[in-house]
Amino acid sequence: MAARTEHDERTDTSPPPPAPRRRHPVAAAVGVFGELLITAGLVLGLFVAYSLWWTNVLADREAGKQGDTVRSRWAEGPGALDTKDGIGFLHVPAMDNGEVLVKKGTDPENLNNGIAGYYTDPVKSALPWDDKGNFTLAAHRDGHGAKFHNIHKLKNGDAVVFETKDTWYVYKVYKTLPETSKFNVEVIQPVPEESGVKKPGRYITLTTCTPVYTSKYRYIVWGELERTEKVDKDRTKPAELR
């Protein structure tokens, strides 16, 4: 290839390379804002995954351990009822939630462990073996085990079974209330007249948050004791659970 001459250099009319374009300040700001939104979206997505999935994993694991402790105590043989670690297990076939350990109290320390708790305030719960009263329970609908997630599937006539060391308590649903104020304490009264009953009996009330993924209102299900069955040596389940 021939070398460029001095004449060639003087007569070269090629345009100089274009200078780098500077982004307009507004466009630059929009770009940064967009990146921040993407980052925030990722963080929010991770938080939702943690709240609605991972807390369920942790809660189910802890509930399993606590449930095993209760059943181990029962297997030790005759003795006074020990309610320290839980009073028994709730079985609700229509909710397809397996067995749910029930312990005293509805504070987060209990419910966040994937269990149900019976009320101690603002209205004290009766217990299944009491002659009369309302056995009132609460559990999470989403996250932390979500034991009452499918409460909306319960219909009149469905079974709600509570298992203790020596007795099966078989309740039948007779009324549901899909939405009420979270401050409505009438639903957990000993005689829950809002459900339509007017006299003392042996009732059970399930409560949880609604709509799904919120805690704005409460979903209520009421049942009434239909019968009890003694637990045999094989712990044969009532017909409703077979």
N, C-alpha and C positions, 0 to 999 in steps of 0.2 A: 504494500500500500504506500502511495507517495506521501511524503511528509507535507504537512500544511505549510504554506508559504506565508510570508509577512503580508502579501496582498490578500490572501484568503482570510487572514485574521481581521484585516481592515474592512473587508467587504461582507463579512458574515452578518446577516440580518436576522438570524434566529432570535425569537423573543426570549427574554430571560425566563427562567422557571417561575411559576406563580408562587407568591408568598403564601404561607399557611393561613387558612381562613380562621379567624377568631370567632368563637361562639358568642352569640349575643348573650348578655348577662341573664336575660329572662329565660332563654332556652337552657342555659346552664343550670339555673335554679330549678327549673321544671325537671330536668334530668336527675338532679340530686334528690328532689322530693319524691320522684318516682322510685328511685332505689330505696329510699327510706320506707315507702309504702310496701314494697316487696319484702323488705326485711321484717317490717311489723307484721305482715301477713303470715310469714313463716313462723314467727314467734307465737302469734295467736293460734296458728294451726297446731303447733307443738303443745301449747297450753290446753287446747280443747282435747287433744289426744290423751294428754295426761289426766285431765279431769274425767273424761268419759270412758277411758279404757284402762289406763294403768292403775288408777285408784281402785277399779273393780278387781284387778288382778291381786293387788296388795290386800284389799279387804277380804276377798274370798279366801286367800291364804290364811289370814289371821282368824277369820271365822271358823275355818276348818280346824285350826289348832284348838280354839276355845271349845268347839263342839266335841272334839275328841276328849278333852279334859272332862267335860260333863259326863259323857258316856262311860268313861273310865271310872268315875266316881260311882255311877249307877251300878257298874259291874262288880263293885266291891262287896255287894250283898245288902241285906236288910239294914235299915238305920233311918234316922230322922232325915227329913228332906233338907238338903243343903242347897240354898239358893245363891250362894256366893258367886259361883261361876255361871249361873243361868238356871232358869226354872224349867226349861223344856224346849221343845222344838215345834215350830209352826209348819204345817204342811197345807199348801193350797194348790191342788192340781191344776185349776184353771189358769193360775199365774205361771205355771211351769218354772218354778224358781227353786226346786229342790227343797231341802229342809232348812229352816231359818231358826237359828238359836235366838232365844228371847231372854233378855236380861232386864234388870231393874234400871229405869231411867231412860229419858229420851235426849240426853245431852249428846253433843257431837262425839265425845270420847267413846261413847257406846256405839252410836249409829254408824260412825265412820269406819267401824271394824266389820262391816258387812253383816250386821245382825239387826233384829228388831228390839225395841225397848218398850216397856209398859210405863204409862204415865204415873208420875208421882205428884205433879202439879201441872196446870192450875187445878185440876180435879184428880183426886187420887183414884187409881185404877183398882177395881176388884181383881181377884185372882180366880182362875177357873174352878178351883175347889170350894170357893165361897158359896154359901147357900143362895145368895142373890147378889146382883151387881153387874157392872159392865167392865169386861176385860178389854182395856183400851190400849192399842198398839200403834207405834209409828216406825217407819223405816224409809230409807231413801228411795226415790224413784229413778234417779240417774246418778251415776258415779258412786263410789264407796260401796260397791256390791249391788246397788240398785235392786234390792230384794222385792220392792213393790212396783217394779217397772211396769208390769202387765196388769196392774190393778183394774184397769178399764175393761179387762176381759171377764171379770166376775159378773155373773148374772144371778137373778133370784133362783134359789134352789141349789146353787153350787155349794160344795162342801168346803168347810174350813176346819181343819183338824189340828188339835193341839195335843202334843205327846209329852207326858211327864214320866217319871221313873216307873210309876205303877198304874197309870190310867191314860186312856185315850178319851179326849173330849171332842165330840163330833157336833159342830155347829152347821147350820144351813143359812145361807145368805137370804135375807128377806127385803133388803132395801139398799139402794146406792144413791149417793149424792155427788154428781160429777164435779161440782164446783161450789165452794163456799169460802167465806173469809177465813184467813188464817187466825183471826181473833175470835172465831166462833167456838166458844167452849161448850155450848149446849150439846154439840154432837157427841161429847164424851161424858155426859152426865150419867149417873147410875141408872136412871130411867131416861134413855135418849128419846124424848118425846118428838123431836124433829124427824125421827124415823117412822113415826106413826104409832109407837107403843105408848100405853098410858099407865101401866102398872109394873111393879118390880118383877124382874125375871133374871135369867142368866144369859147375858148378852156378850157379844164380842164386837169390837169396833176397830177397823183398820183405817189408818190415816196416812196420807202422804201428800207430797207437793204436786201441783198441777198449774198450768199445762206442762207438758214434758219439757225438760231442760230449763224450767223456771221454778221459782218458789213463791209466786204471786198469790196463789189460792191453794185450797186443800181439797183433795178427793177423799170421799168417805164411803166406806162399805160397812153395813151392819149385818150381823148374824145373830141367831138365837140357838142356844143349846138344844140339840135334839135328843142326844143320849150320851151315855158314857160306857166305856168297855174297860174291863180290867186287862192289864198287860199280862200275857201268859209268858211262860219260860222261854218261848221262841220269839217273843215280841212280834207276834203275828199282827199284821196291819189290819185296820178296819177295811171293810169292802170298798169304801170310797177311795182308798189309796192303792188298791190292787190293780 
